[in-house]
Amino acid sequence: MSATADHAEERTNPAARLGFEPGQVVQEIGYDDDVEHELREGIEAAIGQEIVDEDYDDVADVVLLWFRDEDGDLTDALVDAIGLVDDGGLVWLLTPKTGRDGYVEPSDINEASQTAGLSQTKSISAGKDWTGSRLATPKAKR
């Protein structure tokens, strides 16, 4: 595939910007009617299988965490998400954009991420109403 085709896919499939790969197990937490359905469909197309839900009982490669301000304590949610991914796995934290119901301040995301032991490596627009923050787990749990 050419570089131009790669860029075109990134524009048409928002999941392409998130770096999902075929065969990855993606576990979703915080699903509700307000999530970005086009993004979810793009992720499933990229990984070649359905996203697993909160009841999945094995480790995932990536956790997709939809979080709104009223969902409780972000640090607790991130600590719980870390327990669901393999060593060196990723957590994609998806929060409503500025001005949307449930908006989470970037400083709150930064503080909660650091407290949970995660490193924020990238932020993207994950759709019309959502922002995505790529959070990396430590390479090996101590």
DOZAFI-526265 format. One record per atom (N, C-alpha, C): residue number from 1; residue in three letters; x, y, z. Coordinates in nm, 4 decimals. Each point is the difference from the previous one (the first is absolute). Example, Ala and Ser with C-alpha at 12.3 -4.5 7.8 and 13.67 -1.06 7.14 Angstrom:
DOZAFI-526265
 resi resn        X        Y        Z
    1  ALA   1.3190  -0.5690   0.7800
    1  ALA  -0.0890   0.1190   0.0000
    1  ALA   0.0900   0.1200   0.0000
    2  SER  -0.0350   0.1050  -0.0720
    2  SER   0.0820   0.1190   0.0060
    2  SER  -0.0770   0.1090   0.0730
//
This chain:
DOZAFI-526265
 resi resn        X        Y        Z
    1  MET   0.0847  -0.1178   0.0000
    1  MET  -0.0847   0.1178   0.0000
    1  MET   0.0892   0.1241   0.0000
    2  SER  -0.0387   0.0973  -0.0738
    2  SER   0.0805   0.1213  -0.0089
    2  SER  -0.0225   0.0898   0.1205
    3  ALA   0.0912   0.0925   0.0195
    3  ALA  -0.0136   0.0966   0.1100
    3  ALA  -0.1271   0.0819  -0.0174
    4  THR  -0.0341   0.0318  -0.1230
    4  THR  -0.1215   0.0763  -0.0261
    4  THR  -0.1236  -0.0804   0.0410
    5  ALA  -0.0007  -0.1282  -0.0312
    5  ALA  -0.1125  -0.0857   0.0379
    5  ALA  -0.0088  -0.0115   0.1520
    6  ASP   0.1145  -0.0093   0.0673
    6  ASP   0.0003  -0.0053   0.1468
    6  ASP  -0.0654   0.1250   0.0577
    7  HIS   0.0348   0.1158  -0.0531
    7  HIS  -0.0568   0.1253   0.0501
    7  HIS  -0.1493   0.0087  -0.0300
    8  ALA  -0.0407  -0.0507  -0.1159
    8  ALA  -0.1424   0.0009  -0.0350
    8  ALA  -0.0777  -0.0885   0.0967
    9  GLU   0.0566  -0.1157   0.0355
    9  GLU  -0.0677  -0.0894   0.0945
    9  GLU  -0.0117   0.0665   0.1368
   10  GLU   0.1030   0.0725   0.0420
   10  GLU  -0.0061   0.0685   0.1291
   10  GLU  -0.1139   0.1010   0.0036
   11  ARG  -0.0274   0.0637  -0.1137
   11  ARG  -0.1096   0.0970  -0.0036
   11  ARG  -0.1356  -0.0689   0.0000
   12  THR  -0.0116  -0.1151  -0.0689
   12  THR  -0.1290  -0.0670  -0.0105
   12  THR  -0.0254  -0.0971   0.1147
   13  ASN   0.1032  -0.0569   0.0584
   13  ASN  -0.0155  -0.0920   0.1115
   13  ASN   0.0749   0.0568   0.1199
   14  PRO  -0.0725   0.0625   0.0953
   14  PRO   0.0685   0.0598   0.1146
   14  PRO   0.0794  -0.1022   0.0808
   15  ALA  -0.0373  -0.1254  -0.0072
   15  ALA   0.0725  -0.1039   0.0749
   15  ALA   0.1423  -0.0184  -0.0517
   16  ALA   0.0237   0.0327  -0.1277
   16  ALA   0.1336  -0.0154  -0.0575
   16  ALA   0.1013   0.0870   0.0735
   17  ARG  -0.0427   0.1175   0.0492
   17  ARG   0.0909   0.0895   0.0724
   17  ARG   0.0363  -0.0546   0.1373
   18  LEU  -0.0779  -0.0937   0.0509
   18  LEU   0.0237  -0.0526   0.1338
   18  LEU   0.0982  -0.1166   0.0016
   19  GLY   0.0376  -0.0497  -0.1171
   19  GLY   0.1044  -0.1017  -0.0080
   19  GLY  -0.0444  -0.1419   0.0308
   20  PHE  -0.1280  -0.0303  -0.0159
   20  PHE  -0.0459  -0.1370   0.0241
   20  PHE   0.0505  -0.0918  -0.1093
   21  GLU   0.0268  -0.1270   0.0373
   21  GLU   0.0560  -0.0968  -0.0931
   21  GLU  -0.0851  -0.1265  -0.0027
   22  PRO   0.0008  -0.0711  -0.1134
   22  PRO  -0.0774  -0.1242  -0.0094
   22  PRO   0.0374  -0.0975   0.1116
   23  GLY  -0.1016  -0.0638   0.0550
   23  GLY   0.0216  -0.1011   0.1023
   23  GLY   0.0064   0.0520   0.1426
   24  GLN   0.0075   0.1309   0.0181
   24  GLN   0.0042   0.0529   0.1360
   24  GLN  -0.1340  -0.0220   0.0698
   25  VAL   0.0083  -0.0283   0.1315
   25  VAL  -0.1199  -0.0079   0.0821
   25  VAL  -0.0203   0.1371   0.0627
   26  VAL  -0.1154   0.0614  -0.0297
   26  VAL  -0.0326   0.1324   0.0517
   26  VAL  -0.1201  -0.0145   0.0928
   27  GLN   0.0194   0.0383   0.1248
   27  GLN  -0.1077  -0.0066   0.0990
   27  GLN  -0.0544   0.1392   0.0248
   28  GLU  -0.1311   0.0116   0.0001
   28  GLU  -0.0669   0.1290   0.0115
   28  GLU  -0.0658   0.0139   0.1369
   29  ILE   0.0258   0.1141   0.0633
   29  ILE  -0.0580   0.0328   0.1296
   29  ILE  -0.0751   0.1331  -0.0155
   30  GLY  -0.1147   0.0121   0.0640
   30  GLY  -0.0722   0.1268  -0.0003
   30  GLY  -0.0872   0.0234  -0.1218
   31  TYR  -0.0312  -0.1074  -0.0729
   31  TYR  -0.0858   0.0130  -0.1184
   31  TYR  -0.1367   0.0549   0.0406
   32  ASP  -0.0540   0.0906  -0.0806
   32  ASP  -0.1349   0.0520   0.0175
   32  ASP  -0.0479   0.0482  -0.1368
   33  ASP  -0.1227   0.0463  -0.0067
   33  ASP  -0.0578   0.0424  -0.1269
   33  ASP   0.0735   0.1175  -0.0644
   34  ASP   0.0743   0.0769   0.0813
   34  ASP   0.0649   0.1205  -0.0514
   34  ASP   0.1371  -0.0231  -0.0622
   35  VAL   0.0494  -0.1233  -0.0007
   35  VAL   0.1343  -0.0247  -0.0532
   35  VAL   0.0046   0.0257  -0.1501
   36  GLU   0.1197   0.0096  -0.0523
   36  GLU   0.0225   0.0261  -0.1426
   36  GLU  -0.0063  -0.1340  -0.0750
   37  HIS  -0.1188  -0.0315  -0.0540
   37  HIS  -0.0220  -0.1305  -0.0630
   37  HIS   0.0874  -0.0213  -0.1237
   38  GLU   0.0247   0.1060  -0.0754
   38  GLU   0.0857  -0.0121  -0.1184
   38  GLU   0.1425  -0.0409   0.0406
   39  LEU   0.0480   0.0540   0.1095
   39  LEU   0.1325  -0.0363   0.0500
   39  LEU   0.0027  -0.1476   0.0401
   40  ARG  -0.1016  -0.0449   0.0714
   40  ARG  -0.0079  -0.1406   0.0426
   40  ARG   0.0013  -0.0932  -0.1213
   41  GLU  -0.0797   0.0347  -0.1019
   41  GLU  -0.0056  -0.0820  -0.1205
   41  GLU   0.1362  -0.0033  -0.0695
   42  GLY   0.0678   0.1135  -0.0025
   42  GLY   0.1327   0.0060  -0.0608
   42  GLY   0.1013  -0.0843   0.0746
   43  ILE  -0.0091  -0.0001   0.1339
   43  ILE   0.0910  -0.0825   0.0805
   43  ILE  -0.0255  -0.1477  -0.0287
   44  GLU  -0.1274  -0.0397  -0.0044
   44  GLU  -0.0322  -0.1400  -0.0284
   44  GLU   0.0486  -0.0404  -0.1388
   45  ALA  -0.0099   0.0916  -0.0970
   45  ALA   0.0511  -0.0286  -0.1346
   45  ALA   0.1524  -0.0156   0.0033
   46  ALA   0.0671   0.0841   0.0775
   46  ALA   0.1472  -0.0043   0.0071
   46  ALA   0.0506  -0.1268   0.0686
   47  ILE  -0.0681  -0.0429   0.1067
   47  ILE   0.0476  -0.1176   0.0751
   47  ILE  -0.0553  -0.1308  -0.0559
   48  GLY  -0.1019   0.0096  -0.0859
   48  GLY  -0.0547  -0.1185  -0.0645
   48  GLY  -0.0904  -0.0837   0.0889
   49  GLN  -0.0496   0.0585   0.1070
   49  GLN  -0.0901  -0.0711   0.0904
   49  GLN  -0.0767   0.1016   0.0830
   50  GLU  -0.0969  -0.0488   0.0760
   50  GLU  -0.0787   0.0903   0.0826
   50  GLU   0.0795   0.0451   0.1220
   51  ILE  -0.0312   0.1188   0.0468
   51  ILE   0.0538   0.0498   0.1260
   51  ILE  -0.0646  -0.0817   0.1119
   52  VAL   0.0781  -0.0408   0.0998
   52  VAL  -0.0571  -0.0756   0.1114
   52  VAL  -0.0496   0.0968   0.1071
   53  ASP  -0.0962  -0.0456   0.0799
   53  ASP  -0.0616   0.0890   0.0982
   53  ASP   0.0647  -0.0134   0.1380
   54  GLU  -0.0608   0.0644   0.0973
   54  GLU   0.0539   0.0054   0.1354
   54  GLU   0.0074  -0.1366   0.0671
   55  ASP  -0.0756  -0.0974  -0.0494
   55  ASP  -0.0026  -0.1331   0.0608
   55  ASP   0.1091  -0.0930  -0.0519
   56  TYR   0.0790   0.0446  -0.0951
   56  TYR   0.1096  -0.0815  -0.0544
   56  TYR   0.0924  -0.0399   0.1135
   57  ASP   0.0394  -0.1282   0.0061
   57  ASP   0.0745  -0.0472   0.1169
   57  ASP   0.1456  -0.0382  -0.0275
   58  ASP   0.0590   0.0571  -0.1024
   58  ASP   0.1416  -0.0210  -0.0291
   58  ASP   0.0631   0.1379  -0.0170
   59  VAL   0.1328   0.0053  -0.0189
   59  VAL   0.0631   0.1308  -0.0195
   59  VAL  -0.0196   0.0459  -0.1444
   60  ALA  -0.0087   0.1292  -0.0164
   60  ALA  -0.0166   0.0606  -0.1319
   60  ALA   0.1310   0.0671  -0.0415
   61  ASP   0.0107   0.0294  -0.1280
   61  ASP   0.1147   0.0759  -0.0505
   61  ASP  -0.0219   0.1493   0.0219
   62  VAL  -0.1270   0.0411  -0.0118
   62  VAL  -0.0364   0.1409   0.0118
   62  VAL  -0.1330   0.0095   0.0741
   63  VAL  -0.0101   0.0982   0.0897
   63  VAL  -0.1283   0.0319   0.0617
   63  VAL  -0.0480   0.1321  -0.0579
   64  LEU  -0.1245   0.0009  -0.0414
   64  LEU  -0.0670   0.1189  -0.0506
   64  LEU  -0.0907   0.0471   0.1135
   65  LEU   0.0385   0.1092   0.0661
   65  LEU  -0.0731   0.0486   0.1172
   65  LEU  -0.0749   0.1280  -0.0336
   66  TRP  -0.1324  -0.0101  -0.0116
   66  TRP  -0.0855   0.1181  -0.0203
   66  TRP  -0.0268   0.0561   0.1384
   67  PHE   0.0374   0.1255   0.0237
   67  PHE  -0.0143   0.0574   0.1336
   67  PHE  -0.0566   0.1405  -0.0079
   68  ARG  -0.1034   0.0223   0.0802
   68  ARG  -0.0628   0.1317   0.0105
   68  ARG   0.0191   0.0510   0.1419
   69  ASP  -0.0018   0.1304   0.0176
   69  ASP   0.0249   0.0614   0.1298
   69  ASP  -0.0863  -0.0611   0.1107
   70  GLU  -0.1237  -0.0347  -0.0302
   70  GLU  -0.0904  -0.0533   0.1021
   70  GLU   0.0179  -0.1505   0.0250
   71  ASP   0.0983  -0.0633  -0.0652
   71  ASP   0.0194  -0.1442   0.0137
   71  ASP   0.0746  -0.0421   0.1262
   72  GLY   0.0368   0.0948   0.0844
   72  GLY   0.0697  -0.0365   0.1234
   72  GLY   0.1428   0.0493  -0.0003
   73  ASP   0.0872  -0.0773   0.0643
   73  ASP   0.1401   0.0393   0.0164
   73  ASP   0.0832  -0.0520  -0.1170
   74  LEU   0.0605   0.0910  -0.0749
   74  LEU   0.0777  -0.0384  -0.1174
   74  LEU   0.1215  -0.0835   0.0372
   75  THR   0.0689   0.0340   0.1077
   75  THR   0.1172  -0.0784   0.0406
   75  THR  -0.0395  -0.1447   0.0257
   76  ASP  -0.1096  -0.0205   0.0724
   76  ASP  -0.0472  -0.1370   0.0269
   76  ASP  -0.0321  -0.0735  -0.1297
   77  ALA  -0.0657   0.0692  -0.0925
   77  ALA  -0.0354  -0.0618  -0.1282
   77  ALA   0.1257  -0.0404  -0.0776
   78  LEU   0.1031   0.0851   0.0038
   78  LEU   0.1249  -0.0311  -0.0705
   78  LEU   0.0743  -0.1160   0.0660
   79  VAL   0.0026  -0.0032   0.1324
   79  VAL   0.0648  -0.1116   0.0716
   79  VAL  -0.0711  -0.1310  -0.0352
   80  ASP  -0.1330   0.0032  -0.0032
   80  ASP  -0.0753  -0.1196  -0.0386
   80  ASP   0.0337  -0.0412  -0.1435
   81  ALA   0.0121   0.0977  -0.0897
   81  ALA   0.0309  -0.0286  -0.1404
   81  ALA   0.1383  -0.0630  -0.0144
   82  ILE   0.0972   0.0464   0.0783
   82  ILE   0.1357  -0.0559  -0.0060
   82  ILE  -0.0025  -0.1496   0.0314
   83  GLY  -0.0854  -0.0389   0.0935
   83  GLY  -0.0100  -0.1411   0.0374
   83  GLY  -0.0562  -0.0886  -0.1099
   84  LEU  -0.0565   0.0584  -0.1027
   84  LEU  -0.0630  -0.0753  -0.1085
   84  LEU   0.0912  -0.0207  -0.1198
   85  VAL   0.1117   0.0741  -0.0061
   85  VAL   0.0886  -0.0106  -0.1163
   85  VAL   0.1278  -0.0752   0.0334
   86  ASP   0.0572  -0.0585  -0.1027
   86  ASP   0.1266  -0.0705   0.0105
   86  ASP   0.1118   0.0999   0.0321
   87  ASP   0.1112  -0.0481   0.0537
   87  ASP   0.1147   0.0874   0.0254
   87  ASP   0.0347   0.0761  -0.1275
   88  GLY   0.0204   0.1298   0.0127
   88  GLY   0.0331   0.0822  -0.1159
   88  GLY  -0.1201   0.0330  -0.0870
   89  GLY  -0.1199  -0.0347   0.0461
   89  GLY  -0.1214   0.0283  -0.0768
   89  GLY  -0.0363   0.1470   0.0043
   90  LEU  -0.1050   0.0328  -0.0715
   90  LEU  -0.0433   0.1392  -0.0107
   90  LEU  -0.1406   0.0175   0.0558
   91  VAL  -0.0236   0.1208   0.0489
   91  VAL  -0.1345   0.0426   0.0355
   91  VAL  -0.0306   0.1218  -0.0861
   92  TRP  -0.1069  -0.0069  -0.0779
   92  TRP  -0.0481   0.1167  -0.0721
   92  TRP  -0.1118   0.0584   0.0831
   93  LEU   0.0253   0.1150   0.0604
   93  LEU  -0.0993   0.0705   0.0796
   93  LEU  -0.0754   0.0946  -0.0922
   94  LEU  -0.1306  -0.0214  -0.0103
   94  LEU  -0.0836   0.0828  -0.0868
   94  LEU  -0.0917   0.0839   0.0873
   95  THR   0.0124   0.1316  -0.0139
   95  THR  -0.0786   0.0939   0.0804
   95  THR  -0.0706   0.0988  -0.0921
   96  PRO  -0.1148   0.0521   0.0441
   96  PRO  -0.0709   0.0982  -0.0826
   96  PRO   0.0851   0.1250  -0.0245
   97  LYS  -0.0164   0.0563  -0.1190
   97  LYS   0.0726   0.1221  -0.0350
   97  LYS  -0.0506   0.1190   0.0807
   98  THR   0.0785   0.1058   0.0004
   98  THR  -0.0358   0.1244   0.0678
   98  THR  -0.1407   0.0426  -0.0381
   99  GLY  -0.0790   0.0375   0.1005
   99  GLY  -0.1353   0.0484  -0.0240
   99  GLY  -0.1052  -0.1091  -0.0086
  100  ARG   0.0416  -0.1276  -0.0022
  100  ARG  -0.0954  -0.1112  -0.0058
  100  ARG  -0.0316  -0.0451   0.1423
  101  ASP  -0.1178  -0.0589   0.0185
  101  ASP  -0.0355  -0.0561   0.1304
  101  ASP   0.1044  -0.1035   0.0410
  102  GLY   0.0436   0.0074   0.1256
  102  GLY   0.0967  -0.0963   0.0509
  102  GLY   0.1450   0.0351  -0.0251
  103  TYR   0.0270   0.1212  -0.0532
  103  TYR   0.1374   0.0441  -0.0296
  103  TYR   0.0903  -0.0183   0.1216
  104  VAL   0.1214  -0.0501  -0.0255
  104  VAL   0.1002  -0.0193   0.1052
  104  VAL   0.1175   0.0925  -0.0307
  105  GLU   0.0400   0.0788   0.0985
  105  GLU   0.1118   0.0934  -0.0178
  105  GLU   0.1299  -0.0764  -0.0327
  106  PRO   0.0794   0.0503  -0.0964
  106  PRO   0.1278  -0.0642  -0.0313
  106  PRO   0.0907  -0.0133   0.1225
  107  SER  -0.0014   0.0982   0.0894
  107  SER   0.0840  -0.0085   0.1206
  107  SER  -0.0437  -0.1173   0.0884
  108  ASP  -0.1315  -0.0292   0.0031
  108  ASP  -0.0491  -0.1151   0.0760
  108  ASP   0.0462  -0.1308  -0.0629
  109  ILE   0.0003  -0.0051  -0.1336
  109  ILE   0.0470  -0.1194  -0.0705
  109  ILE   0.1485  -0.0206   0.0279
  110  ASN   0.0788   0.1067  -0.0080
  110  ASN   0.1436  -0.0081   0.0242
  110  ASN   0.0295  -0.0474   0.1421
  111  GLU  -0.0680   0.0591   0.0973
  111  GLU   0.0223  -0.0358   0.1401
  111  GLU  -0.0404  -0.1454   0.0272
  112  ALA  -0.1175  -0.0401  -0.0480
  112  ALA  -0.0474  -0.1372   0.0225
  112  ALA   0.0915  -0.1015  -0.0680
  113  SER   0.0458   0.0324  -0.1205
  113  SER   0.0899  -0.0897  -0.0734
  113  SER   0.1296  -0.0216   0.0765
  114  GLN   0.0597   0.1093   0.0454
  114  GLN   0.1257  -0.0101   0.0743
  114  GLN  -0.0188  -0.0775   0.1293
  115  THR  -0.1088   0.0278   0.0723
  115  THR  -0.0270  -0.0691   0.1260
  115  THR  -0.0172  -0.1503  -0.0237
  116  ALA  -0.0616  -0.0358  -0.1122
  116  ALA  -0.0223  -0.1408  -0.0334
  116  ALA   0.1252  -0.0668  -0.0565
  117  GLY   0.1058   0.0779  -0.0251
  117  GLY   0.1246  -0.0558  -0.0525
  117  GLY   0.0015  -0.0134  -0.1512
  118  LEU  -0.0826   0.0779  -0.0676
  118  LEU  -0.0067  -0.0032  -0.1455
  118  LEU   0.0694   0.1217  -0.0597
  119  SER   0.0495  -0.0164  -0.1219
  119  SER   0.0627   0.1108  -0.0722
  119  SER  -0.0879   0.0383  -0.1174
  120  GLN  -0.0399   0.1279  -0.0060
  120  GLN  -0.0794   0.0471  -0.1134
  120  GLN   0.0947   0.0243  -0.1157
  121  THR  -0.0236  -0.0712  -0.1115
  121  THR   0.0931   0.0076  -0.1122
  121  THR  -0.0576   0.0702  -0.1221
  122  LYS  -0.1336   0.0167  -0.0041
  122  LYS  -0.0610   0.0578  -0.1197
  122  LYS  -0.1428   0.0395   0.0331
  123  SER  -0.0467   0.1080  -0.0630
  123  SER  -0.1406   0.0386   0.0084
  123  SER  -0.0508   0.0233  -0.1408
  124  ILE  -0.1226  -0.0460  -0.0263
  124  ILE  -0.0575   0.0174  -0.1335
  124  ILE  -0.1476   0.0361   0.0109
  125  SER  -0.0544   0.0499  -0.1078
  125  SER  -0.1434   0.0144  -0.0123
  125  SER  -0.0522  -0.1372  -0.0407
  126  ALA  -0.0880  -0.0566   0.0839
  126  ALA  -0.0485  -0.1357  -0.0247
  126  ALA  -0.1419  -0.0002  -0.0562
  127  GLY  -0.0388   0.1105  -0.0589
  127  GLY  -0.1336   0.0111  -0.0570
  127  GLY  -0.0568   0.1374   0.0269
  128  LYS  -0.1256   0.0157  -0.0331
  128  LYS  -0.0655   0.1301   0.0125
  128  LYS  -0.0049   0.0476   0.1449
  129  ASP  -0.0251  -0.0912   0.0929
  129  ASP  -0.0223   0.0389   0.1399
  129  ASP   0.1048  -0.0496   0.0987
  130  TRP   0.0998  -0.0740  -0.0464
  130  TRP   0.0932  -0.0659   0.0923
  130  TRP   0.1459   0.0312  -0.0322
  131  THR   0.0797   0.0069   0.1059
  131  THR   0.1445   0.0136  -0.0091
  131  THR   0.0618  -0.1282   0.0557
  132  GLY   0.1056  -0.0463  -0.0632
  132  GLY   0.0681  -0.1210   0.0466
  132  GLY   0.1376   0.0331   0.0532
  133  SER   0.0333  -0.0593   0.1152
  133  SER   0.1333   0.0127   0.0587
  133  SER   0.0617  -0.1392   0.0066
  134  ARG   0.1148  -0.0164  -0.0660
  134  ARG   0.0700  -0.1297  -0.0001
  134  ARG   0.0871  -0.0051   0.1241
  135  LEU  -0.0282  -0.0979   0.0853
  135  LEU   0.0718  -0.0141   0.1257
  135  LEU   0.0748  -0.1332  -0.0001
  136  ALA   0.1305   0.0062   0.0186
  136  ALA   0.0822  -0.1200  -0.0022
  136  ALA   0.0215  -0.0516   0.1421
  137  THR  -0.0105  -0.1313   0.0128
  137  THR   0.0280  -0.0633   0.1288
  137  THR   0.1494  -0.0252   0.0108
  138  PRO   0.0501  -0.0178   0.1219
  138  PRO   0.1416  -0.0371   0.0131
  138  PRO   0.0260  -0.1311  -0.0733
  139  LYS   0.1216  -0.0178  -0.0494
  139  LYS   0.0336  -0.1190  -0.0772
  139  LYS  -0.0141  -0.1287   0.0814
  140  ALA   0.0289   0.0068   0.1285
  140  ALA  -0.0150  -0.1163   0.0860
  140  ALA  -0.0522   0.0470   0.1356
  141  LYS  -0.1010  -0.0704   0.0486
  141  LYS  -0.0545   0.0358   0.1317
  141  LYS   0.0964  -0.0466   0.1058
  142  ARG   0.0192   0.0831   0.0990
  142  ARG   0.0941  -0.0350   0.1061
  142  ARG  -0.0728  -0.0680   0.1144
//
